[in-house]
Amino acid sequence: MVDIARITEIVEPEAKALGFDVVRVKILGRSEAGDDEMALQIMAERPETGQLVIADCVALSHRISDRMDALEEQGEDLI
């Protein structure tokens, strides 16, 4: 089972390091994701604008992915 609280603990500092506020962290089930996979949905925004542009999404996605990959290499099964 996915521990959304643990994933949020990982996501929030990574988002803050880029200057973003996390709005929501959610796991989408197989039917919601539209295929046979589950998906991690992270909603974030810049506090001064309430928005996130594509370049921000890319930066956040790469940063979180790198962090989660490192934790999985250490044996932590996140998703």
C-alpha positions in Angstrom: 0.0 0.0 0.0 1.2 3.5 -0.9 2.0 5.7 2.1 0.9 9.1 0.9 2.1 10.8 4.1 5.6 9.5 3.4 5.5 10.6 -0.2 4.3 14.1 0.9 7.3 14.2 3.4 9.6 13.7 0.4 7.9 16.0 -2.0 7.4 19.1 0.2 11.1 19.9 0.9 11.9 19.4 -2.8 9.2 21.8 -3.8 10.2 24.3 -1.2 13.8 24.2 -2.4 12.5 25.4 -5.8 10.3 28.1 -4.2 7.0 26.3 -4.6 4.2 25.5 -2.3 2.7 22.0 -2.5 -1.1 22.1 -3.0 -1.9 18.4 -3.2 -0.2 15.0 -3.4 -2.4 12.2 -4.6 -2.1 8.7 -6.0 -4.4 8.1 -9.0 -5.7 4.6 -9.3 -5.5 2.5 -12.4 -8.8 3.7 -13.8 -8.1 7.4 -13.0 -4.7 7.3 -14.6 -6.3 6.0 -17.8 -4.1 2.8 -18.1 -2.9 -0.1 -16.1 -0.5 2.0 -14.0 -1.0 4.0 -10.9 0.1 7.7 -11.1 1.5 10.1 -8.6 -0.1 13.6 -9.0 1.6 16.5 -7.4 0.0 19.9 -7.5 2.2 22.9 -6.6 2.3 26.6 -7.2 4.5 29.6 -6.8 3.2 31.4 -3.7 3.5 34.9 -5.3 1.4 34.0 -8.4 -0.5 30.9 -7.5 0.7 29.4 -10.7 3.3 27.0 -12.1 4.6 27.2 -15.7 5.7 24.2 -17.7 9.4 24.8 -16.9 8.6 24.8 -13.2 6.7 21.5 -13.6 9.7 20.0 -15.4 12.1 21.1 -12.7 9.9 19.8 -9.9 9.3 16.5 -11.6 13.0 15.9 -12.2 13.9 16.9 -8.7 11.3 14.6 -7.1 12.0 11.7 -9.4 15.7 11.9 -8.6 15.0 12.0 -4.8 12.5 9.0 -5.1 15.0 7.0 -7.2 17.7 7.6 -4.6 15.4 6.4 -1.8 14.3 3.3 -3.8 18.0 2.5 -4.4 18.4 2.6 -0.6 15.6 0.0 -0.3 12.6 2.2 0.4 9.6 1.0 -1.6 7.5 4.2 -2.2 5.0 3.3 -4.9 
